[in-house]
Amino acid sequence: MKPALLAFFAALIAGAAHAQTWPQRHVSIVVGYAAGSGADTVARFLAEELRERTGQAFVVENRPGAGGNLAAQAVARAAPDGYTLLVTANSTHGINPSTFKQLGFDPVKDFSPVTTLLTSGFALIVNPDTVPVSTVAELTAYLRARPGQLAYASGSASALMGAALYRRLAGFDAVHIPYKSDPQALADLMGGRVHFMFTFGTLAFPAERAGKVRVLAVTSAQRMQAAPGVPTMGEAGVPDFELYGWLAAFFPAGTPREVAERASALANAAMTSEKGRAFLAKIGSEPLPGSPESLAALVASEIPKWSRLARDAGIEPQ
């Protein structure tokens, strides 16, 4: 057998062996959002599930900032050895290419896709103590009657996109206040410093149960299992409004394919288990199992989709 062919088969055998024994030490899960955010909550659930399945520690590292870009940059530059995993929202690999002039990474070339984890709509929430409304129609009328006097928060690119679309479709003027993360934005909403925002159900529904916010609608096509009494934006009088987010996992580019496939299988098992489905239902999400191939295809389709939405919403790259 020729030396080149021998080397090829040796590499295949080594890769397969690596995959079967991965991980052999702790894995860093890098999250581009603050502790307590929707992505962080899911990453910590996943970390514990992967620990139970592999016997190795999965340690969540929060690197918030720039809509998740700082974390993506860090992972893009990490060693492609299977021990640095990015858990991120569709911001970094879908929306941000249309909202940032400089990302600091290439969402396609700099990553080895692993799998999608979940999909979720968002919730439109207000502080009932400062905005006396109970429906989206009432909020729209309240905003139209006070042009430029009220503020909306965004702690993620998805939240910004949701508010921009609502603003365009409903026809009102309000002030945008950006935050580094959804928990910070939510804190200011509950403190009365901003008046409404879009956020993941992970934050919205517990805050409503605590009496701190009022959920007016969800952005999914159907009502969420976690809040069957809450109407969709379409049902609430804003037609053509449908917005989904997703979370997914990526390794740095060049990570052995066999490792990505094993990580994909483990993550899919965790998120589609009975425990995983119950966890996701509680936060208004659904499992979205995938593969390296399906995630690569998703990213390739999401970037142009969000580019069109950003253009329609009048969002300029910053």
C-alpha positions, 0 to 999 in steps of 0.5 A: 500500500502506498505511503499516502494511502497508509497515512490517510487510513491512519488518520481515519483510525486516529480520528475515530479513536479520538471520537470514541474517547472524547472528551478526556478532560473538561470542555469549556462551553463559551456563551456570549451572553450574561449569566441568567440569560436565555442562552446561559440557562440552556448552556448550563442545562446542557453542560450538566447533561453532558457531564452525566453522559460522559463523566467529564466536566463541561464548564460554562464561560460567559463572555458577554458583549457585542451581541455574542460576537466577543464569545464567537471571536474567542472560540474562532481563535481557540485550538480546534481540539474539541475542548472549546465549544460555542453555544450561541443564538442565531445572533452571531450566525444569522443576524449580526452579519447584517447589523455589525460592520465588523464581526471579528470572525467569519460565521461560516469559515471559522467554525465547525458546526455541531448541532442545533439545540432548540428553537423558540419564539420571543415574548413582548413584555411591558412593565405594568406599573409604568405602561398601563396596557394589557394588550398589544393593541393598547400598547400600540395606541399608547406608543402612537399617542406619545411619539418619541417619549417611550423607550424600548430595550434590546439585549440581543440582536433578536430582541432588536430585530423584533422591536424594529419590526414591530415599530415598522409594522405598527407605525410608532416612534420610540427610543431604542436603548441597547444593552449588553444582555437581556438580564440587564435590559430586563432589570431596567424594564422592571425598574421603570427605566425602559417601557417594553422589550422582546425577550426569550420566554426563559426570562419573560415567563418567570418575571411575569409569574413574579408580578414584575412584567406583563407578557402581551404576545409571543412572536411564534406562529402558534401559541407557546406551550409554556403560555397557552393563554398568551396570543401570538403577535398575529392574533394580537393585531400585528399581521405578518409578524413572525420571529423565531430564534435558535440556539446551536453549538459550534467548535472552532474550524478544523476540529475533527469531524468525528468529534463534532459528530459525537458531540452532536449525538450527545447534545441531541440526546440531552435536549430530546430526552424526557428531561430535556423536553420538559426543561424546554417546554418550561422556558417556551422552547422546543428541541431542534435536533440536528447534525453538522450538515443541517446546522451548516445549511441553516447558517447558509440560509439564515444570513441572507434571510436576516439581511432581508429582514434588517433591510425591511426594518430599516436597520443599518450596520453599526 
